[in-house]
Amino acid sequence: MNRTYAFVCGVLLAGAVAFGSAAGMEDPMSVQIERKTCSAPDGVVLVYSAAGAGEPALVFIHGGLADRGFYDSQLRAFAGSHRVIALDLPGHGESGSNRARWGYPEFGADVKAVVDAEKLNKLILFGNSLGGPVAVEAALLLPGRALGVVGIDTFQRIDYTITAEEARERAEAFRDDYAGNMKKMVKNLFHPDADPALVADAEKRMMKTPPAATYGMFMGMAGYSPAVSARKLAVPLRAINGDLYPTDVDEIQNIKDDFQVAVMKHMGHYPMIERPEEFNRLVAEVVQELSRRK
């Protein structure tokens, strides 16, 4: 994987709402999803969706330019046996954007704020793209409560550092041509034969993220190295990845030996919206495995 993709997969993604449930899971039409709010450590209003009850709770984190809505399928599928949470990170969806510092540690603290507001005792953190490293940062703030971190088409590599030059280059590119760069990025995150309607919907949703928040988010990534935080992680690291970009298992296990990945064939960056039922089955498997470690 080249450095450009390593940077992009660390900070970008989005999705479209997809509904469906894995076999034997909650009837998607019977689930009541609550819209709730709490405050981030710096006072930003965080908006999140919540459904169901039961431990471990499942906390889903979107990536850059996304929103909590594309996890509606997972909220509906797992609410029958788990408390399920999906939040909007600051600058995304309905959450506020009035903050001075943007970056993975700040986003991790936002996730902890939601976990604390919900009084969750045992939980598993799921994160797509940017949400993967955010989940790691949150887990570091939740010792004894987080049972594991599960990346969703992320952690293909973790031994890299986002340089200040890379962060500024990406931030300024989007500032100069937001729509054009969005279109290029989305195209690179799907297989060429992906459903055109799904691709177009993903792009449409991503375009709703305020450009100022996007700029701040990119600039806030400068100097970040996923490997540094992964080495501190005391719980298992897992991933459910597509095969659009290969996962370097050896590299990751050299840094975090308790790492395993399930790779979905002919899958791009958004398994939860491209094939939600298959994805939900893999989620159920990893939840079962991590729950045995309680």
C-alpha positions as a printed NumPy array, in Angstrom:
array([[  0.   ,   0.   ,   0.   ],
       [  1.415,   3.382,  -0.918],
       [  1.778,   6.289,   1.467],
       [ -1.016,   8.245,  -0.191],
       [ -3.548,   5.519,   0.521],
       [ -2.172,   4.964,   4.021],
       [ -2.896,   8.613,   4.701],
       [ -6.303,   8.611,   3.049],
       [ -7.483,   5.418,   4.764],
       [ -6.409,   6.928,   8.071],
       [ -8.579,   9.995,   7.771],
       [-11.327,   9.516,   5.205],
       [-14.436,   7.55 ,   4.597],
       [-18.181,   7.772,   4.595],
       [-21.174,   5.722,   3.726],
       [-24.832,   5.602,   2.88 ],
       [-27.641,   4.313,   5.072],
       [-28.197,   0.615,   4.47 ],
       [-30.796,  -1.489,   6.214],
       [-30.594,  -5.236,   6.82 ],
       [-29.953,  -7.761,   9.552],
       [-27.909, -10.88 ,   9.847],
       [-29.714, -14.173,  10.09 ],
       [-31.167, -14.786,  13.535],
       [-30.645, -11.2  ,  14.708],
       [-33.142,  -8.545,  15.695],
       [-36.044,  -7.804,  13.368],
       [-34.916,  -4.464,  11.864],
       [-38.459,  -3.1  ,  11.833],
       [-38.96 ,  -3.635,  15.586],
       [-35.971,  -1.644,  16.825],
       [-36.446,   1.804,  18.303],
       [-33.391,   4.02 ,  17.742],
       [-33.018,   6.932,  20.149],
       [-31.343,  10.229,  19.249],
       [-29.307,  11.356,  22.253],
       [-26.774,  14.059,  23.091],
       [-23.931,  14.692,  25.513],
       [-20.967,  17.048,  25.771],
       [-17.402,  16.441,  24.642],
       [-14.585,  17.366,  27.059],
       [-14.215,  20.728,  25.296],
       [-17.955,  21.418,  25.373],
       [-18.838,  20.431,  21.798],
       [-22.296,  18.899,  21.586],
       [-22.116,  15.239,  20.537],
       [-25.123,  13.602,  18.921],
       [-25.449,   9.841,  18.902],
       [-27.901,   7.026,  18.216],
       [-28.615,   4.308,  20.762],
       [-30.694,   1.154,  20.742],
       [-31.124,  -2.084,  22.642],
       [-29.658,  -3.386,  25.872],
       [-27.091,  -5.921,  26.984],
       [-23.351,  -6.372,  27.41 ],
       [-20.966,  -6.014,  25.898],
       [-22.169,  -2.78 ,  24.358],
       [-21.138,  -2.229,  20.747],
       [-19.863,   1.253,  19.916],
       [-19.555,   2.136,  16.217],
       [-17.335,   5.017,  15.063],
       [-17.492,   6.419,  11.547],
       [-14.563,   7.891,   9.67 ],
       [-13.731,  11.284,   8.264],
       [-16.576,  13.01 ,   6.381],
       [-19.093,  10.331,   7.426],
       [-21.893,  10.322,   9.985],
       [-23.505,   7.893,  12.386],
       [-26.369,   7.099,  10.009],
       [-24.533,   4.565,   7.93 ],
       [-24.429,   2.259,  10.965],
       [-28.226,   2.055,  11.151],
       [-28.061,  -1.515,   9.851],
       [-25.865,  -2.54 ,  12.789],
       [-28.053,  -0.726,  15.318],
       [-31.056,  -2.636,  14.035],
       [-29.277,  -5.98 ,  13.736],
       [-27.693,  -6.151,  17.2  ],
       [-30.09 ,  -4.264,  19.466],
       [-31.826,  -7.501,  20.43 ],
       [-28.91 ,  -8.58 ,  22.62 ],
       [-26.594,  -5.568,  22.993],
       [-26.66 ,  -1.883,  23.778],
       [-25.595,  -0.441,  20.421],
       [-24.228,   3.089,  19.969],
       [-23.235,   5.051,  16.868],
       [-22.005,   8.609,  17.287],
       [-21.319,  11.627,  15.134],
       [-17.771,  12.84 ,  15.753],
       [-17.405,  16.63 ,  16.017],
       [-17.678,  18.36 ,  12.67 ],
       [-19.733,  15.465,  11.272],
       [-23.429,  14.741,  11.064],
       [-25.358,  16.593,  13.763],
       [-22.503,  17.074,  16.236],
       [-21.024,  20.513,  16.809],
       [-17.83 ,  21.777,  15.211],
       [-16.837,  24.614,  17.537],
       [-13.492,  23.263,  18.642],
       [ -9.876,  24.379,  18.404],
       [ -8.071,  21.009,  18.411],
       [ -8.82 ,  18.193,  15.986],
       [ -7.083,  14.829,  15.909],
       [ -7.244,  11.197,  16.922],
       [ -6.717,  11.743,  20.681],
       [ -9.451,  14.388,  20.749],
       [-11.836,  12.131,  18.834],
       [-10.984,   9.282,  21.207],
       [-11.961,  11.494,  24.142],
       [-15.244,  12.26 ,  22.359],
       [-16.006,   8.539,  22.183],
       [-15.221,   8.155,  25.885],
       [-17.624,  11.001,  26.647],
       [-20.44 ,   9.09 ,  24.956],
       [-19.457,   5.843,  26.716],
       [-19.479,   7.669,  30.062],
       [-22.827,   9.327,  29.327],
       [-24.282,   5.885,  28.617],
       [-22.609,   4.42 ,  31.731],
       [-21.302,   1.495,  29.697],
       [-19.323,  -0.999,  31.74 ],
       [-18.155,  -3.511,  29.11 ],
       [-17.931,  -2.6  ,  25.44 ],
       [-16.332,  -3.379,  22.088],
       [-15.229,  -0.507,  19.882],
       [-15.674,  -0.643,  16.097],
       [-14.159,   1.973,  13.783],
       [-14.148,   2.407,  10.016],
       [-11.082,   4.087,   8.44 ],
       [-10.317,   7.103,  10.634],
       [-12.605,   5.501,  13.196],
       [-10.149,   2.624,  13.658],
       [ -7.348,   4.68 ,  15.21 ],
       [-10.005,   6.709,  17.054],
       [-11.256,   3.447,  18.575],
       [ -7.714,   2.626,  19.713],
       [ -7.402,   6.056,  21.357],
       [-10.763,   5.555,  23.07 ],
       [ -9.766,   2.093,  24.303],
       [ -6.653,   3.559,  25.904],
       [ -8.956,   5.874,  27.866],
       [-11.25 ,   3.006,  28.914],
       [ -9.043,   0.462,  30.711],
       [-11.016,  -2.414,  32.184],
       [-14.084,  -1.471,  30.159],
       [-13.063,  -1.932,  26.525],
       [-12.811,  -5.625,  25.61 ],
       [-11.318,  -5.06 ,  22.175],
       [-10.982,  -2.834,  19.124],
       [-12.288,  -3.882,  15.716],
       [-11.259,  -1.955,  12.626],
       [-13.549,  -1.85 ,   9.605],
       [-11.481,  -1.665,   6.419],
       [ -8.656,  -0.016,   8.269],
       [ -5.421,  -1.239,   9.878],
       [ -4.133,  -2.432,   6.495],
       [ -0.945,  -0.866,   7.804],
       [ -0.176,   0.921,  11.036],
       [  3.578,   1.532,  10.893],
       [  3.55 ,   4.989,   9.348],
       [  3.398,   8.603,  10.453],
       [  1.236,  11.31 ,   8.909],
       [  3.683,  14.134,   8.297],
       [  2.826,  17.804,   8.636],
       [  3.444,  18.21 ,   4.917],
       [  1.037,  15.394,   4.027],
       [ -1.631,  16.742,   6.348],
       [ -1.355,  20.273,   4.965],
       [ -1.289,  19.067,   1.353],
       [ -4.5  ,  17.096,   1.801],
       [ -6.196,  19.872,   3.796],
       [ -5.357,  22.515,   1.211],
       [ -6.382,  20.29 ,  -1.698],
       [ -9.852,  19.876,  -0.225],
       [-10.035,  23.56 ,   0.634],
       [ -9.194,  24.491,  -2.963],
       [-11.486,  21.988,  -4.699],
       [-13.76 ,  20.251,  -2.216],
       [-16.118,  18.596,  -4.686],
       [-13.42 ,  17.537,  -7.132],
       [-11.205,  15.916,  -4.529],
       [-14.202,  14.272,  -2.895],
       [-15.166,  12.64 ,  -6.182],
       [-11.613,  11.359,  -6.769],
       [-11.366,   9.958,  -3.269],
       [-14.71 ,   8.162,  -3.34 ],
       [-13.866,   6.559,  -6.676],
       [-10.69 ,   5.085,  -5.169],
       [-12.547,   3.517,  -2.253],
       [-14.831,   1.232,  -4.269],
       [-14.201,  -1.597,  -6.676],
       [-14.801,  -0.41 , -10.276],
       [-17.973,  -2.491, -10.597],
       [-19.564,  -1.263,  -7.367],
       [-23.2  ,  -0.184,  -7.501],
       [-23.122,   3.331,  -9.032],
       [-26.074,   4.41 ,  -6.905],
       [-24.233,   3.403,  -3.73 ],
       [-21.108,   5.283,  -4.813],
       [-23.139,   8.386,  -5.666],
       [-24.991,   8.247,  -2.347],
       [-21.736,   7.939,  -0.412],
       [-20.341,  10.97 ,  -2.205],
       [-23.53 ,  12.942,  -1.576],
       [-23.425,  12.215,   2.14 ],
       [-19.745,  13.083,   2.411],
       [-20.338,  16.426,   0.759],
       [-22.488,  17.472,   3.732],
       [-19.447,  17.685,   6.017],
       [-18.492,  21.368,   6.442],
       [-15.266,  22.208,   4.582],
       [-13.926,  24.084,   7.604],
       [-14.282,  20.98 ,   9.771],
       [-12.629,  18.901,   7.063],
       [ -9.689,  21.276,   6.958],
       [ -9.298,  21.207,  10.729],
       [ -9.524,  17.429,  10.81 ],
       [ -6.796,  16.991,   8.199],
       [ -4.488,  19.466,   9.885],
       [ -5.09 ,  17.766,  13.232],
       [ -3.666,  14.487,  11.914],
       [ -0.116,  15.827,  11.5  ],
       [  2.449,  13.816,  13.427],
       [  0.14 ,  10.927,  14.251],
       [  1.477,   7.358,  14.116],
       [ -1.03 ,   4.507,  14.633],
       [  1.769,   2.166,  15.697],
       [  2.61 ,   4.246,  18.763],
       [ -0.867,   3.868,  20.221],
       [ -1.274,   0.258,  19.048],
       [  1.781,  -0.738,  21.083],
       [  0.043,   0.601,  24.199],
       [ -3.184,  -1.283,  23.559],
       [ -3.818,  -3.917,  26.235],
       [ -6.814,  -5.527,  24.517],
       [ -7.07 ,  -7.509,  21.258],
       [ -6.978,  -5.722,  17.914],
       [ -9.188,  -7.149,  15.173],
       [-10.237,  -6.041,  11.692],
       [-12.944,  -6.755,   9.15 ],
       [-11.424,  -5.531,   5.894],
       [-12.222,  -5.503,   2.229],
       [ -9.715,  -6.7  ,  -0.36 ],
       [ -9.488,  -3.486,  -2.363],
       [ -6.232,  -2.789,  -0.533],
       [ -4.199,  -5.62 ,   1.05 ],
       [ -3.732,  -6.014,   4.784],
       [ -0.11 ,  -6.407,   5.88 ],
       [ -0.722,  -8.876,   8.702],
       [  2.969,  -9.474,   9.405],
       [  3.683,  -5.768,   9.826],
       [  0.796,  -5.309,  12.227],
       [  1.55 ,  -8.427,  14.268],
       [  5.136,  -7.244,  14.686],
       [  3.666,  -4.235,  16.484],
       [  0.559,  -5.771,  18.064],
       [  0.823,  -9.551,  18.229],
       [ -2.812, -10.079,  19.231],
       [ -4.153,  -9.032,  15.813],
       [ -6.448, -10.985,  13.507],
       [ -8.273,  -9.963,  10.336],
       [-11.236, -11.306,   8.363],
       [-11.057, -10.229,   4.712],
       [-14.248,  -9.942,   2.675],
       [-13.701, -10.879,  -0.962],
       [-14.384,  -8.296,  -3.652],
       [-15.179,  -5.674,  -1.057],
       [-14.225,  -2.019,  -0.912],
       [-13.989,   0.437,   1.944],
       [-17.58 ,   0.145,   3.167],
       [-18.532,  -3.462,   3.95 ],
       [-21.306,  -2.376,   6.322],
       [-23.204,  -0.748,   3.467],
       [-22.166,  -2.842,   0.472],
       [-23.015,  -6.257,   1.976],
       [-24.511,  -5.56 ,   5.431],
       [-25.79 ,  -9.064,   6.153],
       [-22.418, -10.675,   5.47 ],
       [-20.69 ,  -7.936,   7.437],
       [-23.063,  -8.363,  10.374],
       [-22.292, -12.085,  10.527],
       [-18.593, -11.256,  10.839],
       [-19.383,  -8.685,  13.524],
       [-21.333, -11.308,  15.448],
       [-18.394, -13.714,  15.257],
       [-15.868, -11.207,  16.554],
       [-18.239, -10.085,  19.316],
       [-18.606, -13.696,  20.434],
       [-14.846, -14.207,  20.428],
       [-14.039, -11.015,  22.34 ],
       [-16.896, -11.534,  24.8  ],
       [-15.336, -14.787,  25.966],
       [-12.414, -12.738,  27.276],
       [-14.521, -10.845,  29.83 ]])
